[in-house]
Amino acid sequence: MSESSQTTWSVYFIRTCSNSLYCGITTDVNRRFNQHASGRGAKALKGKGPLTLEWHCTLNDSRSLASAVEYRLKQQTKATKEALITGNLVLKDVIKHDLYAQIYSLS
């Protein structure tokens, strides 16, 4: 893939059968979820099914910023992640303002 082609990155949460949440980034949420569900995704999810795609958010064409959002989301409490999933919080409320501004100024 060339640098000139734009790829849109997304961040997502997957819930395991034990009610834990896995956070990741991808350029294709459905493809990546299917990989996780079939056991070809992250090792952390193997044998933890059935899996449910709980939430995803399209970001922009910067993998580094998507990784920064993923990192910030992983640092949040379970309660904050659940509030994001249920819609009681929005991404802007959860990550730092400067990161949010970078993400949506590049779109």
C-alpha positions in Angstrom: 0.0 0.0 0.0 1.4 3.3 -1.0 1.7 6.3 1.3 -0.4 8.4 -1.1 -3.5 6.2 -0.7 -5.7 7.3 2.2 -6.8 4.6 4.6 -9.4 5.4 7.2 -8.6 4.1 10.7 -11.2 3.1 13.3 -11.0 2.2 17.0 -13.3 -0.5 18.5 -14.3 -2.5 21.6 -15.0 -6.2 21.6 -16.7 -7.8 24.6 -15.7 -11.4 25.6 -17.9 -14.0 27.2 -16.4 -13.0 30.6 -17.6 -9.4 30.0 -14.1 -8.0 29.6 -13.5 -5.4 26.9 -10.7 -5.6 24.2 -9.7 -2.4 22.4 -8.1 -2.3 19.0 -7.6 -0.3 15.8 -8.2 -1.4 12.2 -8.9 -0.1 8.7 -11.9 -2.5 8.4 -13.9 -3.1 11.5 -16.0 -5.9 10.1 -13.1 -7.8 8.7 -11.1 -7.5 11.9 -14.0 -8.6 14.1 -14.5 -11.6 11.9 -10.8 -12.4 12.3 -11.1 -12.2 16.1 -14.3 -14.3 16.1 -12.7 -17.0 14.0 -9.6 -17.2 16.2 -7.3 -15.6 13.7 -7.1 -12.2 15.5 -5.4 -11.2 18.7 -4.1 -13.8 21.1 -5.8 -12.0 23.9 -9.2 -13.0 22.5 -8.5 -16.7 21.6 -10.9 -19.0 23.4 -12.8 -16.1 24.9 -15.8 -16.3 22.7 -18.5 -15.7 21.8 -17.3 -12.2 21.0 -19.5 -9.2 20.5 -18.5 -6.0 18.7 -19.7 -3.4 21.2 -18.6 -0.1 19.8 -16.5 1.4 17.0 -15.6 4.9 15.9 -14.1 6.0 12.6 -11.2 8.3 13.2 -9.1 9.5 10.2 -6.2 8.4 7.9 -3.5 8.6 10.5 -2.4 5.2 12.1 -0.3 7.0 14.7 -3.2 9.1 15.9 -5.5 6.0 15.9 -2.8 4.2 18.0 -2.8 7.2 20.4 -6.6 7.0 20.8 -6.4 3.3 21.4 -3.8 3.8 24.1 -5.8 6.5 25.8 -8.9 4.3 25.7 -7.1 1.4 27.2 -6.0 3.6 30.1 -9.7 4.4 31.0 -11.6 2.6 33.7 -14.2 -0.1 32.8 -17.0 2.3 33.9 -15.7 4.9 31.5 -15.5 2.4 28.6 -19.0 1.2 29.4 -20.3 4.8 29.4 -18.7 5.3 26.0 -20.3 2.1 24.6 -23.8 3.0 26.0 -23.5 6.6 24.6 -23.5 8.3 28.0 -20.1 9.6 27.0 -18.7 10.6 23.6 -15.1 10.1 22.5 -14.4 13.8 22.9 -15.2 13.5 26.6 -12.9 10.5 27.1 -9.7 11.5 25.3 -7.7 14.7 25.8 -8.9 17.7 23.8 -5.6 18.1 22.0 -5.7 14.6 20.7 -9.3 14.9 19.7 -8.6 18.2 17.8 -5.7 16.5 15.9 -7.9 13.6 14.8 -10.7 15.6 13.4 -8.6 18.4 11.9 -6.9 15.8 9.6 -10.2 14.4 8.3 
